[in-house]
């Protein structure tokens, strides 16, 4: 499910579809509507599977670029503010466990 969402959102990025509008508005339009939008706008006879592959290729290109520029798995981490305990509100004391993550 995570991989599907990652490819889907990468695909919407490639199509310049705003995730702030698309993500919360599944009730208004969904993946099949995006396929129809791409078909209408480009004339291409694409499928949802093909659009998901576009997203997957985009992610692979981003990873290849980062590898070329010297990024390693040691760089792939959450920021310290995410790993530090929350200090206010109902989540006071909660944090992402660095070892479990």
Phi and psi in degrees as GROMACS dihedral restraints (atoms count N, CA, C in turn):
[ dihedral_restraints ]
;  ai    aj    ak    al  type     phi  dphi    fc
    3     4     5     6     1   -62.6    20    10
    4     5     6     7     1   -45.0    20    10
    6     7     8     9     1   -64.5    20    10
    7     8     9    10     1   -39.3    20    10
    9    10    11    12     1   -62.3    20    10
   10    11    12    13     1   -45.6    20    10
   12    13    14    15     1   -64.9    20    10
   13    14    15    16     1   -41.4    20    10
   15    16    17    18     1   -61.0    20    10
   16    17    18    19     1   -45.0    20    10
   18    19    20    21     1   -66.8    20    10
   19    20    21    22     1   -39.4    20    10
   21    22    23    24     1   -62.9    20    10
   22    23    24    25     1   -46.4    20    10
   24    25    26    27     1   -69.8    20    10
   25    26    27    28     1   -33.6    20    10
   27    28    29    30     1   -65.1    20    10
   28    29    30    31     1   -35.6    20    10
   30    31    32    33     1   -65.4    20    10
   31    32    33    34     1   -44.5    20    10
   33    34    35    36     1   -65.4    20    10
   34    35    36    37     1   -33.5    20    10
   36    37    38    39     1   -60.6    20    10
   37    38    39    40     1   -44.9    20    10
   39    40    41    42     1   -63.4    20    10
   40    41    42    43     1   -30.0    20    10
   42    43    44    45     1   -89.2    20    10
   43    44    45    46     1     0.9    20    10
   45    46    47    48     1    59.0    20    10
   46    47    48    49     1    37.2    20    10
   48    49    50    51     1   -94.6    20    10
   49    50    51    52     1   126.0    20    10
   51    52    53    54     1   -65.6    20    10
   52    53    54    55     1   121.2    20    10
   54    55    56    57     1   -70.3    20    10
   55    56    57    58     1   -24.9    20    10
   57    58    59    60     1   -69.2    20    10
   58    59    60    61     1   -26.6    20    10
   60    61    62    63     1   -91.6    20    10
   61    62    63    64     1   -45.7    20    10
   63    64    65    66     1   -69.7    20    10
   64    65    66    67     1   -46.6    20    10
   66    67    68    69     1   -53.2    20    10
   67    68    69    70     1   -55.8    20    10
   69    70    71    72     1   -80.0    20    10
   70    71    72    73     1    -4.3    20    10
   72    73    74    75     1  -112.4    20    10
   73    74    75    76     1    39.6    20    10
   75    76    77    78     1   -57.1    20    10
   76    77    78    79     1   -28.5    20    10
   78    79    80    81     1   -70.2    20    10
   79    80    81    82     1   -26.1    20    10
   81    82    83    84     1   -83.9    20    10
   82    83    84    85     1   -46.2    20    10
   84    85    86    87     1  -156.3    20    10
   85    86    87    88     1   148.9    20    10
   87    88    89    90     1  -127.9    20    10
   88    89    90    91     1  -164.2    20    10
   90    91    92    93     1   -56.9    20    10
   91    92    93    94     1   -40.8    20    10
   93    94    95    96     1   -65.8    20    10
   94    95    96    97     1   -31.6    20    10
   96    97    98    99     1   -69.5    20    10
   97    98    99   100     1   -34.1    20    10
   99   100   101   102     1   -66.3    20    10
  100   101   102   103     1   -40.0    20    10
  102   103   104   105     1   -59.0    20    10
  103   104   105   106     1   -46.7    20    10
  105   106   107   108     1   -62.0    20    10
  106   107   108   109     1   -39.3    20    10
  108   109   110   111     1   -62.3    20    10
  109   110   111   112     1   -46.1    20    10
  111   112   113   114     1   -64.2    20    10
  112   113   114   115     1   -42.4    20    10
  114   115   116   117     1   -61.5    20    10
  115   116   117   118     1   -43.2    20    10
  117   118   119   120     1   -69.6    20    10
  118   119   120   121     1   -38.6    20    10
  120   121   122   123     1   -78.6    20    10
  121   122   123   124     1   -28.2    20    10
  123   124   125   126     1  -114.7    20    10
  124   125   126   127     1   -22.5    20    10
  126   127   128   129     1    82.1    20    10
  127   128   129   130     1     1.6    20    10
  129   130   131   132     1   -79.6    20    10
  130   131   132   133     1   141.9    20    10
  132   133   134   135     1   -92.2    20    10
  133   134   135   136     1    73.5    20    10
  135   136   137   138     1   -94.5    20    10
  136   137   138   139     1   160.1    20    10
  138   139   140   141     1  -116.0    20    10
  139   140   141   142     1   168.1    20    10
  141   142   143   144     1   -61.2    20    10
  142   143   144   145     1   -39.8    20    10
  144   145   146   147     1   -57.9    20    10
  145   146   147   148     1   -43.4    20    10
  147   148   149   150     1   -65.5    20    10
  148   149   150   151     1   -38.6    20    10
  150   151   152   153     1   -67.4    20    10
  151   152   153   154     1   -35.7    20    10
  153   154   155   156     1   -66.5    20    10
  154   155   156   157     1   -35.6    20    10
  156   157   158   159     1   -66.2    20    10
  157   158   159   160     1   -34.7    20    10
  159   160   161   162     1   -59.5    20    10
  160   161   162   163     1   -45.9    20    10
  162   163   164   165     1   -61.7    20    10
  163   164   165   166     1   -42.2    20    10
  165   166   167   168     1   -63.0    20    10
  166   167   168   169     1   -42.9    20    10
  168   169   170   171     1   -64.5    20    10
  169   170   171   172     1   -38.4    20    10
  171   172   173   174     1   -60.5    20    10
  172   173   174   175     1   -46.1    20    10
  174   175   176   177     1   -62.7    20    10
  175   176   177   178     1   -40.7    20    10
  177   178   179   180     1   -64.9    20    10
  178   179   180   181     1   -37.8    20    10
  180   181   182   183     1   -66.6    20    10
  181   182   183   184     1   -38.5    20    10
  183   184   185   186     1   -64.4    20    10
  184   185   186   187     1   -42.0    20    10
  186   187   188   189     1   -65.1    20    10
  187   188   189   190     1   -40.6    20    10
  189   190   191   192     1   -64.4    20    10
  190   191   192   193     1   -42.1    20    10
  192   193   194   195     1   -60.5    20    10
  193   194   195   196     1   -48.1    20    10
  195   196   197   198     1   -61.7    20    10
  196   197   198   199     1   -40.6    20    10
  198   199   200   201     1   -63.4    20    10
  199   200   201   202     1   -42.4    20    10
  201   202   203   204     1   -61.8    20    10
  202   203   204   205     1   -34.2    20    10
  204   205   206   207     1   -86.0    20    10
  205   206   207   208     1     3.5    20    10
  207   208   209   210     1    96.6    20    10
  208   209   210   211     1     5.8    20    10
  210   211   212   213     1   -72.5    20    10
  211   212   213   214     1   137.6    20    10
  213   214   215   216     1  -124.4    20    10
  214   215   216   217     1  -179.2    20    10
  216   217   218   219     1   -65.0    20    10
  217   218   219   220     1   -23.2    20    10
  219   220   221   222     1   -67.0    20    10
  220   221   222   223     1   -26.7    20    10
  222   223   224   225     1   -79.7    20    10
  223   224   225   226     1   -18.9    20    10
  225   226   227   228     1   -86.5    20    10
  226   227   228   229     1    80.8    20    10
  228   229   230   231     1  -143.1    20    10
  229   230   231   232     1   164.4    20    10
  231   232   233   234     1   -78.8    20    10
  232   233   234   235     1   152.9    20    10
  234   235   236   237     1   -69.3    20    10
  235   236   237   238     1   159.1    20    10
  237   238   239   240     1   -60.3    20    10
  238   239   240   241     1   -33.0    20    10
  240   241   242   243     1   -66.8    20    10
  241   242   243   244     1   -27.2    20    10
  243   244   245   246     1   -77.2    20    10
  244   245   246   247     1   -35.6    20    10
  246   247   248   249     1   -82.7    20    10
  247   248   249   250     1   -12.4    20    10
  249   250   251   252     1   -84.8    20    10
  250   251   252   253     1   148.0    20    10
  252   253   254   255     1   -62.6    20    10
  253   254   255   256     1   144.1    20    10
  255   256   257   258     1   -70.2    20    10
  256   257   258   259     1   141.0    20    10
  258   259   260   261     1  -111.4    20    10
  259   260   261   262     1    -1.6    20    10
  261   262   263   264     1  -141.6    20    10
  262   263   264   265     1   161.7    20    10
  264   265   266   267     1    76.4    20    10
  265   266   267   268     1  -169.8    20    10
  267   268   269   270     1   -66.4    20    10
  268   269   270   271     1   -15.6    20    10
  270   271   272   273     1   -97.7    20    10
  271   272   273   274     1    13.7    20    10
  273   274   275   276     1   -50.4    20    10
  274   275   276   277     1   124.4    20    10
  276   277   278   279     1    92.1    20    10
  277   278   279   280     1   -16.1    20    10
  279   280   281   282     1   -75.1    20    10
  280   281   282   283     1   149.6    20    10
  282   283   284   285     1  -159.4    20    10
  283   284   285   286     1   167.2    20    10
  285   286   287   288     1   -85.4    20    10
  286   287   288   289     1   125.4    20    10
  288   289   290   291     1   -74.3    20    10
  289   290   291   292     1   116.6    20    10
  291   292   293   294     1   -58.9    20    10
  292   293   294   295     1   -40.8    20    10
  294   295   296   297     1   -69.6    20    10
  295   296   297   298     1   -45.0    20    10
  297   298   299   300     1   -69.1    20    10
  298   299   300   301     1   -31.1    20    10
